[in-house]
C-alpha cells in the first residue's frame, strides 16, 4: 500500500470532512442586518462580504442554526447585536467552535453586546426631535419620497456617533475598507461626514429619518503653488519660519490671532480633499442615490478656495463608472470650456511629423484644459479621461472607424481628421504611462498594441457616454431642490495611469475593491 492511502484512512478523512461541513456555516448567510424605525423593520439585508471579520473562507465553525442579527436604529445607527444557535459543537481537544464574539469585537462597539433587548437598546426618547448633524446640503424626491443630504464635521453634535456607527458597515460592504481611527482630535478635525436620509414624517412616534448611505472625506495638506499662489497661501510663502511644527505651535498659542500674516487655522492650508468611504445600503442601490450623494459631496468639497484638488482613494469599478458619469455630467452643465471642447483639426502639418512629439495642446487647447483643471479641481488623471470622452463624443459615430483614416490628417473629411487626431491624443497618454513596457517592443508590435488598446477604450467610452446620457435624462425628469449646493446634474494589456494617489506625489483612506478589474484607460 506504499504511496497510496488505505481504505480506512480514506474513510476517516471523508468522515472528518463531513463533520466539518456539517458544523460549518457561511458567515455571509448567517449575518443579517436590519434597520428599525421604532419596532418596524424598514431595511433588511445581508453583508456583501465578511472576510475581514471571519477570515478568507467566510465560514463560522461549530454551530447549527446559527443566526447573527445586527440591528441598527434607522436614524442614528445605534447598534444591537444578537447571536443565537440551536446547537454548539462539543470541544474535542484543540477542536472547538469559532469564537464569534471575539471575531466581532474589533468591528462592533461593545455597547452593541449589552444584555438589553433590541427594543431597549435602540430606544431613543429624543428620536422624534432628531435631525442629522451638520448642515443640510441638498434635498430631492425620488418616486414620491423625499431625501436629504447632510454635511458635518466631527466636532458637530451627533456626527461622531453616527460616523462611528456607520463604520460597522464598512468591512461588510467596502472590500478592503478599514474602520477609521478617530482617536487623535487633530486627525478627527480633518474628516467630514456626508449622510443621506430618506425623510418620512408619517410615523409621529419616531424619527422621520431613515439612513440610506454615507460618505467620508479626509483633508490632506499640500504645498502652495508657487507659480500662481492663492491669496491665502501668501502668508505661508512669505513666512520666515520654515519649520511647520513651529507654525503649528503658534496657531495653538494664545497670541495666534495677533499675527495678521498667519492663517487662522491649519484647515486653511492648501489642501486636497480625498473621498475615503462611500456606501449606499443594498435596499436603496440601483435607484440613483449614489450619484445624488456623489454630486453633493463633489460640489461641497471643491468649494473652499484653499482646496486645490479632489481625489478618491482606491475606487472600485462600480464607483469609477458612477464617478465618470457624474463628473462628465457636471462639467458639461457647469463648465463652458469643457462643454465646448473639441478636437482642433487645423494643425500645422510640420507638428504632425513622425519625428515630432504629438502636439497634444494643439489637438485639444492647452489653455482650455488648464482653466478646466483650475475651476473643477478634478485630479489630472481623471480629468484627462473626461476630456478624452468629451472630445470623442463630438465625433459622429460614423467617423469613429480606423478604416476611414488611411489618409490620416490629410483626409478631406473634417470629422475623419478629428478622429485620427483624437487617436493620436490618446496614444500619447498611453505611451507616457506605459513607456517602460512599450519600449521593450519593436515598432510594429508597439503600434499594434496601442491600436488594440484604443479600440478597447472606445468600447468603454461608448458605454460610459450612454450611461451619462441616461443619467442626464434621469436628472431632468426628477424633481429636485437644493440648499447651498449647485444643481448639476476593460480588458487591455496596456494599463492606464498609476493609482491616482501615487500619481500625485506626496499624500494620504475608499470605495475600494479587493478584486478590482483593470480599467480601459
N, C-alpha and C positions, 0 to 999 in steps of 0.2 A: 504493500500500500504506500510505499515511499513515493513522495511527490504528489500524492493525491489525498483528498480529505476523506476520512472514514464516514460511513453512513451515519454512525452515531453522532459524530461531531457536526455533520451537516444538519441533522435533525435538531440538535441543541441550538445551533446558530439560528436556524429558522424559527424555533420556539421563542428565543430571546427577541428576535426581530418583531415577531407577532406581539409579544408583550409590550415592547417599546411603542409600537404603533397604537396598540390598544389604549395605552395610558398617555398618548401624546395628543395635544390639541393645538390647532393653528391659533396663534395669538391674534392674528388679524380677525379670525372668525369669532373668537371668544370676547373680544373687546367691543363694547357698544357705547356710543356717545349720544347723549340726549340733552337738548336744551329745553328748559322748563320756564314757562310763564305761570307763576303760581303752581297749581297742580297739573297744568296742561302741558303735554309734550308738543313743542312747536317745530322741532327739528330732531331727526333721529338718523344717525349714520354710523358707519364704521370707519376705521382708520385706513389710509392708503398703504401704510407700512408700519411695522413695529420693530424692525431690526435694531434700531438704536437702543431699544429697551430690553428686548428678549433675545438678541443675537441674530446672526445672519440667517439662520434657519427659520426664524419667526415661529418657534414652537415652544410650548409650555409642557413640561413632562410631569406626570404623576397625579393627574386629576381626571375624573369623569364628570360630565355635566358641568364643566367649568363656565362660569359667567363673570365677566369683569365689566361692571356698569359704571361708567363715568357720567355723572350728571352735572350740568352747568346751569347756573341761573342765566336766563336769556339776556338780562340787561347788563350785569357786571361780571358774568362768567365765574362767579364763586363756585368752587368745585366740591363735589362729594363723590367718594369712591366706595363702591360696594363690591366685594369679591365673594363669590359663593361657588360651591361644588356639591355634587351628590356623593362622591366617594374619593378618598385620597389613597395614593399608593403607600403601602406599609414599607418603611425603610428596611432595606436589606444590605447590611454592611455600609459601604460608601454610596450605595444607590438610594437616592431619596428624591422626593418631589421637589420641583423647582421652587425657589424662594420668590414668590410673586411679589410680595410686599417689598423685599429688598431690591428687586429689579425696578420697581416703580418709584422708589424713594428719591432718586435723583431727578425725576421728571414731574412729579406731582407733589404739591405742598403737603406738609404733614397735617395741616388742618383738614384736608380732604378725607383723612382716615379717621376722624373723630367718631366716637361711638354713637353720635346722634343719628336719627333717621334722616333720610333725604329731605323730607319736608322741613325738618327743624334746621338742618344745615344750610339750606338755600333760602330760608325765610329772611325777609328784609322788611322791617317795619316802615322804612323810608322809600320803598320801591316806587310808590305812586308819584313821588316827587323827584325821581331820578331823571337827570339829563346827562348825556355823555360829557365827559370832561373836555374842557377847552373851548374852541371857537367853532361855530357852525360854518363850514366852507361851502356846502352845496346841497341842494335838495332836488329831487327829481321823482317822477312817478313812472312805474312800470306795471303794466297790466292792471291799472287801477289802484296800485298800492304805492304808498309814499315811502321814500327812502331819504336818509340824511347822512352826510359825510362830515365828520368832526376831526379837528386837529388839536393836539395838546402836547405841551412839553411835560416831562415827568414831574416837574415841580408843581403842576396844577392839581388841585384836589381830585382824587379818584383815578388819575391817569396811571400812576404806578401800579395800583392794584389790578386794573384791567389789563395792563401790559403784562404783568407777571402771570395772571391767569390765562391770557391768550397764549403765552409761551408753552403751556401744556400741549397745545395742538401742533406746535412746530415740528417735533420729531416724528409725528404721526402723519404729516401731510407734506412737509417740505423735505425731500430727500437730501441728506447732507446738511440740513439745517440744524443749528445748535441753539440752545437756550441762552439768551443774552444775560451776561453778568452785569448787574446794576449796583454792585457794592460801593464803588467809588463815586462820591457825589459829583465830582467834576466830569466823569465819564457820562453819568446819567444826564447831565445838562446838555450833552451833545446829541441825545436821542430825541426823536419826535415820533409820536404815535398818531396814526390816522385810523379812525374807526368808521365802519359802515353799518348802519342800523336800518331795519325796517320799522316803521312807526305805525302803530295801530292802537287807537285810543278807545276801542270798543269795550275792553275789559277795565272797568273803573277801579277794580280792586287790586290791580297790579301795575307794574311799569308798562308803558306803551312801547318801549324799545326792545327790539329783538336783534341780537347780534347777527350780522351777516358776514363780515370779514374785517380784515385789518391789514395795515402795512406799517413798517417801521423804517425810519431813515436815520443815518448817522452822519454827523458833520466831521469832515476831515480837513485839517488846515493845510494850506498850500502857500508857496512863496508868492509875494506880489509880482505882478507883471511889470518889469522894469521898463519895458518899451512903451506901454500905454497904461500906466498905473491909474487906478481909480482914485478919486479924491480922498477916500478914507484910507487908502494904502500909503499915502504920502507920509503920514505920521511914522510909519514903521521904516520906510526907506530913508527918511531923514534923521531918524533917531540915532543918537550916539552909541547906545548900548546894543551890542550885537548878541549879548547873552540873553536868550529867550527866558531863561529861568529868572533872571533879574527883572525883566519886564513883567513877568507874571507876578512876581513878588510886589512890584509897585502897583499892579492892578488890585491886589488884595489889601493894600495898605490903606490907612485912613485918609491919606493925602492924595490918593489917586485922582480924585475929581479936580484937584487943583492944577494938574498938569494938562493944559489945554491941547498939547500936542500928542496926547495919548488917547487911544481908543478907550471907550467906556467899559468894554467887556471883551474878553478873548473871543466871544462869539461873533464879534465884528471883524475878526481877521479874515483875510482872503481864504475862501473855503471851497471845497467840493462837497456836495450832498450825495450820499450813497444810499440808494434803496436797498435795504438789507433783507427784509422779510415781506412776503406778500401772499395773502391767503383769502380765498372765498370758500366758505364751508360747502361741502358737496351738495347739499339740498338747494343751493342757490347758484350753482355753477351752470354755465351754458345759457345764461339769461342776460349777459351784457354787463353785469355788475362789476366784474373785474376791470373792464375798460372804463367804466364811470369812475371807479376808485382811482385807477391809474391817472386819469386826466386830472382829477382834483389834486392828487399828490404832485404830479408834474408841475402844474400851474403854481402851486404853493411854494414848492422848493426852488423854482428858478426866479421867484420874485425878488428876494433880497439882493441889493446891489453888490454885496461882498461875496455872493455865491457866484463862482465863475463857471461851474460845470456840474452836471448831474450824471451820475454813473449808477450802474446796477451791479451788485456782486453776484457773479456766477449764475446768471439766469438760466432756467431750463428752456426746453424747446417751446413749450406752450406759452411761457411768459414772453419769449423772444417774439413769437408771432403777434401776440397782443400788443406788445410794445411797438413793434414795427408799424402796425396798422394805426395805432393811436398817435404815434409821433407823426406819421405821414399825414393823417387827417388834420392834426393840429397845425402843422406847418402850412398846409395848403390853405387853411382858413385864416391864419394869423400872421403869415409872413409873405409879403408881396414879392420879395426877392425870390423866395423858394417857389411860390406859385407860378412865377414867370420863367423859371429855369428851363432852358432847352439847349440842345447841342448846337454849338455855333459851327455852321458848315462852310463859312468863307474864311479859310485859314491859308496863310501863305504856304505854298507848296514846298518851299525850302525848309520849313519847320517840320514837314512830314517825311523827310528823307530818312532812310533806314539808319543812317549814321547819326541822326539827331535823337535827343531824348523826346519822348512823346510830350507834346505841349499841352498838358492837362489843363493849365489855367487859361489856355486859349479855347480849348474844346468846351469847357464849362467855366464861365467867368470866375477868375480867381478872386476878384473884388467882391462879387456877389456871395461867394462861398464864405469869405471872411466875415461879411456882415451877418450872414445867417448864423454862423457859429457863435458870434458875439451875442446876438439877441436871443437865440434859442437855448444856448448853454448846453446843447446836446454834445456828448463827447465825440471826438473826431471819428472814431471807427464807426459808430452808429450813424452819425450824420453822413459819412461818406456813402454808406449803403443807401440811405434815404435819398441822397442826391442821385445816385445811380437809378433808383426806382423811378423817381420823378422824371428824369430826362428820358428814361426808357419808355415811360407811359405816353410821352409826347410823340413817339414814333408809331405810325399806324401799324397794326398787326400784319398787314400785307407786306410791309417792308422789313419785318424782323426776320429775315432769312439770309443765311450766308450765301445762298445761291444767287442772290441779287447784287452782290458786292464784288464781283470779279474785277471790276474796274476801280475798285477802292474809292479814293477821294475824287477821282475823275468822273465818277458816274454823273450822268446828266440829270438823274432824278435826285432832287434835294433830300428827300427822306431816305433814299438809299445811302447817300453820303452821310447823313446823320447817323444811320445805323452802323456804318463802317467806323465812324469816329467814336461812337459810343463803345463799340467793342475795344477799340484802342485804349480808350479811357479806363475801362475796367481791367484790361490786361496789364496796364501799368501798375495798378494797385496789387493785382495778384502776383505780379513779378516781384515787386518790392517785398511783400510779406512772405514770399516763398523762394527768395533769392538763392538760399543755400541748396534747396532741393533741386531747383531748376538748373542751377549751374552745373550739376553733375550729368545733365542730359545733353545729347547733341542737338543741334539747332532744329532739325526736323521733328525729333521726338518732343522737344520743348514746345514747338508750335502746336503739335497735336494735343498735348496735354492742356495747354491753355485754351484751345478751341473747344475741347470737350468740357472743360470747366465752365466756359462761357455758356454753353448750351444748358448745363445744369442750373446755372444762375438764372438764366431766362425762365426756365420752368418754375423755379422758386419765386421769382419776381411776378410772373403771371398769376400765380396762386395768391401771393400777398396783395397784389393790386386788386384782384377780385374781392378779397376779404375787406380791403379798405373801402371799396365802393359800396359793398353791402353794409358796412358799418356806418358810412356817411348817410346812406339812405335810412338806416335804422334810427340814427340820432335825429334826423329831420322829422321822422314820423312819431317820435316820442314827445311827450310833454315834459319840459324841464324848466327849472328856475334856479338862479344862482344867488348866493350870498357871499360876496367877497371873492368869487372865483370867476375867471373869464370862460364863457362857453366856447367850446370848440369840438367844437366837436371835433435729402440733401446728400446727396451721395457724391462726393468728389474726392479725388486723390489729392489734389492741391487744396490745402487748407486755407481758411480765411485768417484774418489777423489774430494775434495773440489775445488771451483773455484781457478784457478792457482794463482791469485794474493793473495788470502787469504792464500793459502797453503804456499806461500813463504813469511814468516813474514816480515813485515815492509815497504811495499811500497805503490805508486800510479801511463784512458781515453778511438769506437770499431766498431767494427764489431759486434755489439750486437743485440740481439733479444728479443723483449718484450715477445714473447711466444716461448721460447726455449724448444725443446724436450730433453728428457733425453738421455744421451749418454750411449751406452752399453759398457762401460769400464771406 
